[in-house]
Amino acid sequence: MKPLNTIMLPMAEKHDSAALRQFAWQMAIAFPLFFALLLPWLFDQAYPLWPWYVSVTLLLSAFVVPIALYPLYVVWMIIASLLGWTNTVIILGIAFFLLIMPIGLILRGLNKLGYHRKLDPSAESYWIDRTQSPTAENLKEPF
C-alpha cells in the first residue's frame, strides 16, 4: 500500500480555466444538494439558504475570475485524496476480513488449498507432470 503522502489526485494547473470552471460547476451543484437539501431532510431541520449563496458565489467566480478558485480547488483535492485513501483502506480491510480470510480458513480446514504446506526432503523436484498435452483449443482460451 502506498504511503498517504504519495497519494494525490491529478491536479489541474493554476491557469487551467476550463478545469477550474468545471470544479466550480461540480461544487455549485453538489454543495447545495448536500448541505441545503439532503442533510436537513435527513435530520428533519429547516432548509438553510447559505449553501445556495455559496453556490452562486462559486458560479460567479467561475465566470469572472476562475483563477481565484485555485486555492479552494487545492484544498478540496487534498481533502478528496484523504477521503479516497481512507475509504480504500476501510473497504479493502472489510473485504479482506469478511470475505477473503474466512474463505481461506475454510479451504485450509478442508485441505482444499491445492498446495503442499510441508517440504519433502526426499523429493528431487516439486514439478507436477501434466496428464494431457496442451491443444490448440487450450491456447485460444487459456482461462
C-alpha positions in Angstrom: 0.0 0.0 0.0 1.3 3.5 -0.9 2.0 5.9 2.0 -0.6 8.6 2.5 1.7 11.4 1.4 2.3 9.9 -2.1 -1.4 9.5 -2.9 -2.8 12.6 -4.7 -5.4 13.0 -7.3 -4.4 14.6 -10.6 -4.2 18.3 -10.1 -5.1 21.0 -12.6 -2.7 23.7 -13.4 -3.2 27.1 -11.8 -4.0 28.7 -15.1 -6.3 26.0 -16.4 -9.5 28.0 -16.5 -11.6 25.1 -18.0 -10.7 22.7 -15.2 -11.4 25.4 -12.5 -14.7 26.2 -14.1 -15.6 22.5 -14.1 -14.7 22.3 -10.5 -16.9 25.3 -9.7 -19.8 23.8 -11.5 -19.4 20.5 -9.7 -19.2 22.1 -6.3 -22.0 24.5 -7.2 -24.3 21.5 -7.8 -23.0 19.2 -5.0 -22.8 21.8 -2.2 -26.5 22.8 -2.1 -27.7 19.3 -2.8 -25.8 18.0 0.2 -25.9 20.9 2.7 -29.2 22.6 1.7 -31.4 19.5 0.8 -30.0 16.2 1.9 -28.7 16.9 5.4 -31.7 19.0 6.5 -34.1 16.3 5.1 -32.2 13.5 6.9 -32.1 15.3 10.3 -35.5 17.0 10.0 -34.1 20.5 10.1 -35.1 23.7 8.4 -33.7 24.2 4.9 -30.9 26.8 5.1 -30.1 29.4 2.4 -26.4 29.8 2.9 -25.4 26.8 0.7 -27.2 28.5 -2.2 -25.2 31.7 -1.6 -22.0 29.7 -1.7 -23.2 28.0 -4.9 -23.9 31.3 -6.6 -20.6 32.7 -5.4 -18.8 29.7 -6.9 -20.6 30.1 -10.3 -19.9 33.8 -10.4 -16.2 33.4 -9.7 -16.0 30.6 -12.3 -17.1 33.1 -15.0 -15.4 36.2 -13.7 -12.1 35.1 -12.2 -11.6 31.3 -12.3 -8.0 31.6 -11.1 -9.4 32.8 -7.7 -10.8 29.3 -7.2 -7.4 27.7 -7.3 -6.7 27.7 -3.6 -10.2 26.3 -2.9 -9.5 23.7 -5.6 -6.2 22.6 -4.0 -7.8 22.3 -0.5 -10.6 20.2 -2.0 -8.2 17.9 -3.8 -6.3 17.3 -0.6 -9.5 16.5 1.3 -10.6 14.3 -1.6 -7.3 12.4 -1.6 -7.5 11.8 2.2 -11.1 10.6 1.9 -10.3 8.3 -1.0 -7.3 6.8 0.8 -9.3 6.3 4.0 -12.3 4.7 2.1 -9.9 2.4 0.2 -8.3 1.2 3.4 -11.6 0.7 5.1 -13.3 -1.1 2.2 -10.3 -3.3 1.4 -9.9 -4.1 5.1 -13.6 -5.1 5.4 -13.4 -7.1 2.1 -10.3 -9.0 3.4 -11.5 -9.8 6.9 -15.1 -10.6 6.0 -14.6 -12.4 2.7 -11.1 -13.5 1.8 -9.9 -14.5 5.2 -12.9 -16.7 6.1 -12.7 -18.4 2.7 -9.0 -19.1 3.2 -9.6 -20.5 6.7 -12.4 -22.8 5.4 -10.3 -24.0 2.5 -7.3 -24.6 4.8 -9.6 -26.5 7.2 -10.9 -28.7 4.4 -7.4 -29.2 2.9 -8.5 -27.8 -0.4 -5.8 -25.2 -1.0 -4.1 -27.2 -3.7 -0.5 -26.7 -2.5 1.8 -28.6 -0.2 2.5 -26.9 3.1 5.4 -29.0 4.2 8.7 -29.6 2.4 9.6 -33.1 1.5 13.4 -33.5 1.9 13.4 -36.7 -0.1 11.7 -35.1 -3.2 14.0 -34.3 -6.1 11.6 -31.7 -7.5 8.1 -30.3 -6.8 7.3 -30.3 -10.5 3.8 -31.7 -11.2 3.6 -33.6 -14.5 0.7 -32.9 -16.9 -1.7 -35.7 -17.6 -2.6 -34.3 -21.0 -0.7 -32.2 -23.5 -2.0 -28.8 -24.4 -4.1 -28.5 -27.6 -4.7 -25.6 -29.9 -8.1 -25.1 -28.2 -6.5 -24.7 -24.8 -4.2 -22.0 -26.2 -7.1 -20.0 -27.7 -8.9 -19.6 -24.3 -6.4 -20.4 -21.5 -8.8 -19.5 -18.8 
